[in-house]
């Protein structure tokens, strides 16, 4: 029988362990992940999201935004759902996330899932499935959500500075998305999520007055549209709820967002920049002309975004707001 030195045995053991870990990480996400352990998981989440949306029309846009903001910081690990503690300010209390709402929908789905299949479905997977469901319910595409994510234990408000800002130019957007392994087409497709939703004046009012020393209003903005927004967002503005819908069919998931960009009616500077820059303009134009092309690209991009930062050593939280 062959004899092996202790170092050789340790080396082989380490290699086997690494290979096992690698195969586990590759196989960790699967569209049928809960097929045996919680076959009714997706039905429970869909029903919860549907009921909430019937009572509050803002829920779909808020859940979709929640998914983006979660995945862009530390990957899709539900770190956005954690509440702040006396010793730590969590992501949800970072400046870009103050306006993220409807956490109660995820809480409700989690409570029902804990009754049906205790300690099984992660909060990260609930957000991913709910985001798909709000898109489909609003008239958008359907895709199979890959599942098996674990929930993270770390959430820091200061990390939200890494979220792409509504003032970003295309170079900044490309760089931000590239850090998450997403390309230019995915950047433009995922920006189409703005077809659902609303923005407060604070996110775009810099485009309306004193834009530069040469232009009072952002010259990339349709003039008539700019005047409309100036009326909605006066200076000083005492109405904290004032703002503008992100496209003209804001409760329907469609390609109207891109048509608005072509017309110079993008609300955010970062949105309108997609039409102003040669690297992204052709994609905007193609999505504006062909909704099915946009739907196909959006669904594929959501699957890819859902793979960002998947962790193997997390947990399945019993309460999405606190670590176990």
C-alpha positions in Angstrom: 0.0 0.0 0.0 1.4 3.4 -1.0 2.4 5.7 1.9 1.7 9.5 1.8 3.5 12.1 3.9 1.2 14.2 6.2 1.7 17.3 4.0 0.6 15.3 0.8 -2.5 14.1 2.6 -3.3 17.6 3.7 -2.8 18.9 0.2 -5.1 16.3 -1.4 -7.7 16.9 1.3 -7.6 20.6 0.6 -7.9 20.1 -3.2 -10.9 17.8 -2.7 -12.5 20.4 -0.3 -12.0 23.2 -2.8 -13.4 21.1 -5.7 -16.4 20.3 -3.6 -16.9 23.9 -2.7 -16.6 25.0 -6.3 -19.1 22.4 -7.5 -21.5 23.5 -4.7 -21.2 27.2 -5.6 -21.9 26.5 -9.3 -24.9 24.3 -8.5 -26.2 26.5 -5.7 -28.8 28.3 -7.7 -31.5 26.3 -9.4 -35.0 27.2 -10.7 -36.3 24.1 -8.9 -34.5 24.7 -5.7 -37.6 24.5 -3.5 -39.3 21.8 -5.6 -39.0 19.2 -2.8 -38.7 21.3 0.3 -41.3 24.0 -0.3 -43.3 23.3 -3.5 -45.8 26.1 -2.8 -43.2 28.8 -2.2 -43.7 30.7 -5.4 -47.5 30.5 -5.1 -47.4 31.9 -1.6 -45.2 34.8 -2.7 -47.2 35.6 -5.8 -50.5 35.7 -3.8 -48.9 38.0 -1.1 -47.5 40.4 -3.7 -50.8 40.4 -5.7 -52.9 41.2 -2.6 -50.6 44.0 -1.6 -50.6 45.5 -5.1 -54.4 45.5 -5.2 -54.4 47.6 -2.0 -51.5 49.8 -3.0 -50.6 50.5 -6.7 -47.1 51.7 -5.7 -46.1 48.2 -4.5 -44.8 46.8 -7.9 -42.4 49.7 -8.5 -41.2 49.6 -4.9 -40.5 45.8 -4.9 -38.7 46.1 -8.2 -36.5 48.9 -6.9 -35.9 46.9 -3.7 -34.4 44.1 -5.7 -32.1 46.4 -7.6 -30.9 48.2 -4.5 -30.3 45.0 -2.6 -28.4 43.3 -5.4 -26.2 46.3 -6.1 -24.8 46.3 -2.5 -23.1 43.1 -1.4 -25.0 41.1 -4.0 -28.5 39.7 -3.8 -28.4 38.7 -0.1 -31.4 40.6 1.5 -29.0 42.9 3.3 -31.3 45.7 2.4 -34.0 44.2 4.6 -32.0 44.2 7.9 -33.0 46.9 10.4 -30.5 49.2 12.0 -29.3 48.4 15.5 -27.9 50.7 18.2 -24.4 49.8 17.0 -25.0 49.8 13.3 -26.9 51.9 10.7 -28.2 49.5 8.1 -28.5 49.9 4.3 -32.2 50.7 4.4 -31.3 53.9 6.4 -28.7 55.0 3.9 -29.7 58.2 2.0 -30.5 56.5 -1.4 -32.7 54.0 0.4 -34.8 56.3 2.6 -37.5 56.2 -0.1 -37.5 52.4 -0.5 -40.8 51.3 0.8 -43.2 48.3 1.1 -40.9 46.1 3.3 -44.1 44.8 4.9 -44.9 42.8 1.7 -41.7 40.8 2.1 -42.4 40.4 5.9 -45.9 39.1 5.1 -44.6 36.6 2.5 -41.9 35.4 4.9 -44.4 34.9 7.8 -46.6 32.7 5.6 -43.6 30.8 4.3 -42.3 30.1 7.8 -45.7 28.6 8.6 -45.8 26.5 5.4 -42.1 25.4 5.3 -40.1 26.6 8.4 -36.4 27.6 8.0 -36.4 26.9 4.2 -37.0 29.9 2.0 -34.4 32.7 2.2 -35.4 36.4 2.3 -33.1 37.0 -0.7 -35.1 34.5 -2.8 -38.4 36.1 -1.7 -37.2 39.5 -3.1 -36.0 37.8 -6.3 -39.3 36.0 -6.9 -41.4 39.0 -5.8 -39.5 41.3 -8.3 -40.3 38.9 -11.1 -44.0 38.7 -10.1 -44.5 42.5 -10.0 -43.1 42.8 -13.5 -45.3 40.0 -14.9 -48.4 41.3 -13.1 -47.8 44.8 -14.6 -47.8 43.4 -18.1 -44.0 42.6 -18.4 -42.2 39.4 -19.2 -42.0 36.2 -17.1 -38.7 34.3 -16.3 -37.7 31.4 -14.2 -36.0 32.8 -11.0 -32.9 30.9 -10.0 -33.2 30.1 -6.3 -31.0 28.9 -3.4 -29.6 32.3 -2.3 -28.7 32.6 1.3 -29.2 35.7 3.4 -26.3 37.9 4.5 -25.5 39.0 8.0 -23.9 42.4 7.2 -25.7 45.6 6.3 -24.0 49.0 6.3 -25.6 52.3 5.4 -22.3 53.9 4.3 -22.0 51.2 1.5 -25.1 52.7 -0.3 -22.8 55.4 -1.7 -22.0 52.7 -4.3 -25.5 52.7 -5.8 -25.7 54.4 -9.2 -27.0 58.0 -8.8 -29.7 59.6 -11.0 -27.1 62.2 -11.9 -24.6 59.7 -13.4 -23.3 60.0 -17.0 -23.0 56.9 -19.2 -19.3 56.3 -18.4 -20.2 56.2 -14.6 -23.1 53.9 -15.2 -21.0 51.5 -17.4 -18.4 51.4 -14.7 -20.9 50.8 -11.9 -22.7 48.0 -13.8 -19.3 46.4 -14.8 -18.4 46.0 -11.2 -21.4 43.7 -10.9 -20.4 41.8 -14.0 -23.1 43.5 -16.2 -22.5 44.8 -19.7 -23.8 47.8 -21.6 -26.9 46.0 -23.0 -27.8 44.9 -19.5 -27.4 48.4 -18.2 -29.8 49.8 -20.8 -32.3 46.9 -20.3 -32.3 47.1 -16.5 -32.7 50.9 -16.7 -36.0 50.0 -18.3 -37.3 49.0 -14.9 -38.0 52.8 -14.6 -41.1 52.1 -16.7 -42.7 51.5 -13.3 -42.5 54.2 -10.8 -42.3 57.8 -9.6 -39.5 60.2 -8.5 -39.5 63.0 -6.1 -38.3 66.4 -7.3 -35.0 66.1 -5.3 -33.7 63.4 -7.7 -34.0 65.6 -10.9 -34.5 69.2 -9.9 -30.8 70.0 -10.6 -31.7 69.6 -14.3 -34.3 72.3 -14.1 -32.4 75.4 -12.8 -28.8 76.6 -13.0 -27.8 73.5 -14.8 -24.5 75.0 -16.1 -23.1 78.5 -16.6 -24.4 78.3 -20.2 -27.7 76.5 -19.7 -30.3 77.1 -17.1 -32.1 73.9 -18.0 -30.4 70.6 -19.1 -30.3 71.0 -22.9 -30.9 67.3 -23.4 -34.4 67.7 -21.9 -37.5 68.5 -24.1 -38.2 72.2 -23.4 -42.0 71.7 -22.9 -41.4 68.8 -20.6 -38.8 70.9 -18.6 -41.4 73.7 -18.1 -43.9 71.2 -16.9 -41.4 69.8 -14.3 -40.5 73.3 -13.2 -44.1 73.9 -12.3 -44.3 70.7 -10.4 -41.1 71.4 -8.6 -41.1 75.1 -7.7 -38.3 76.8 -5.8 -38.7 76.8 -2.9 -40.7 73.5 -2.8 -42.8 73.0 0.3 -44.5 69.9 -1.0 -42.4 66.9 -0.1 -44.6 64.6 -2.2 -44.1 66.5 -5.4 -42.4 64.8 -8.3 -43.0 63.1 -11.7 -43.9 59.6 -13.0 -40.9 58.0 -14.7 -42.9 57.3 -17.9 -46.4 58.1 -19.2 -47.7 54.6 -18.4 -46.1 54.2 -15.0 -48.3 51.4 -13.8 -47.7 49.2 -16.9 -44.5 47.5 -17.6 -43.8 48.3 -21.3 -41.3 50.1 -23.5 -42.7 53.6 -23.1 -39.7 54.5 -21.0 -37.5 54.3 -24.1 -39.9 56.2 -26.2 -39.8 59.0 -23.6 -36.0 59.0 -23.8 -36.1 59.4 -27.6 -38.5 62.3 -27.1 -36.1 64.0 -24.6 -38.5 63.3 -21.7 -36.3 61.2 -19.4 -36.9 62.3 -15.8 -33.4 61.4 -14.4 -30.2 62.8 -16.0 -28.8 59.2 -15.9 -31.8 58.0 -18.0 -31.7 60.8 -20.6 -27.9 60.2 -20.9 -28.6 56.8 -22.3 -30.0 58.4 -25.4 -27.4 61.1 -25.6 -24.4 58.7 -25.6 -23.4 56.8 -28.8 -22.6 53.7 -26.8 -26.1 53.3 -25.5 -28.3 55.3 -27.9 -28.7 52.4 -30.5 -29.9 50.1 -27.8 -32.4 52.7 -26.5 -33.7 53.1 -30.1 -34.0 49.3 -30.6 -36.0 48.8 -27.4 -38.2 51.8 -28.2 -39.1 50.2 -31.6 -39.4 46.6 -30.4 -41.1 45.9 -27.0 -40.5 42.1 -27.3 -36.8 42.7 -27.8 -36.8 44.8 -24.6 -38.8 42.1 -22.7 -36.4 39.4 -23.7 -33.3 41.5 -22.8 -34.8 42.6 -19.5 -35.7 39.0 -18.4 -32.2 37.8 -19.2 -30.6 40.7 -17.4 -32.7 40.2 -14.3 -31.5 36.5 -14.2 -27.9 37.8 -14.5 -28.4 40.5 -11.9 -29.8 37.8 -9.6 -26.5 35.9 -9.8 -24.5 38.8 -8.4 -22.7 38.2 -5.2 -24.4 34.9 -4.3 -23.1 33.8 -0.9 -22.7 30.2 0.2 -22.1 30.7 3.9 -25.1 32.8 4.7 -28.2 31.8 6.5 -32.0 31.5 6.0 -33.4 34.3 8.2 -36.5 33.5 10.3 -37.3 37.2 10.3 -36.0 39.2 7.3 -35.4 42.2 9.5 -32.8 40.6 11.9 -30.0 38.1 11.6 -30.7 34.7 13.3 
